[in-house]
Amino acid sequence: MLGTNETLSEADYQMVCLVVDSVRDTERVARYLNGGFVDGAVIVSARAQDPITNAVMRLDLPVAYVGHPPDVDAAWVGVDNRGAANAVTSRLMATGRRRVGMIAAALDRDSGTDRLAGFTDALGPDFDPDLVEEAPLYSYAEGAAAMTRLLARAPDIDGVFGASDAVAAGAMLALRQAGRRVPEDVGVVGFDNSSWATRTTPPLSTVDQPAEGLGAAAAAAVLAQLRDDQRPRAGIILPTPVVWSDSA
């Protein structure tokens, strides 16, 4: 949001934040977009078959996505979620872990499915679907609950990839409550390099996702469409280096 706002502000556009968290929100936001109040849209974390996407496409608004939802032919900005998940999981395995699981969150979004695919790639023939626990959201509470379920099913697990830093931080809470030490007993890695990564004890190994850069690039893509009256279809991929710390 900060990256988007800064780029739009420099071009003298006002950002309006519209949060969609329910069917009622979707209907209201679609009506708002249809009322001619906006010049363009940056859409963050769209799900497959997202109703807001349908509304934007119907109105032919200049749009750019943060992330790349399936079946969307529009400008988008993202990261290589699959490659980055592979990289951080591979580094976790290189610490000597042999029973590595994942808390796979938000599988209704491209980021969630791609991170699970990258984890699967890293494990190769050692991939065990029983060591994957799904969670609906990238959240601390969901991470803790999923880790508790995973421990009950696989008490010998010695490595965990949380699909986001918040998920990984929740997993660390559940491990501590179960008497497991991080990283001595279980190595934990996350994804985002968010404030969660520095708030955990020990600090979290993670993947750096350039949040402000994603927002700025998406806003720039919308502004380019407003200037040129064209609808670009190309995607932009930003780098995501692994940031290694003490949790693994």
Secondary structure, 3 states (H helix, E strand, C coil): CHHHHHHHHHCCCCCCCCCCCCHHHHHHHHHHHHCCCCCCEEEECCECCCHHHHHHHHHCCCEEEECCCCCCCCEEEEECHHHHHHHHHHHHHCCCCCCEEEEEECCCEHHHHHHHHHHHHHHHHHCCHHHEEEECCCCHHHHHHHHHHHHHHCCCCCEEEECCHHHHHHHHHHHHHCCCCCCCCCEEECCECCCHHHHCCCCCEEEECCHHHHHHHHHHHHHHHHHHCCCCCCEEEECCCEECCCCC
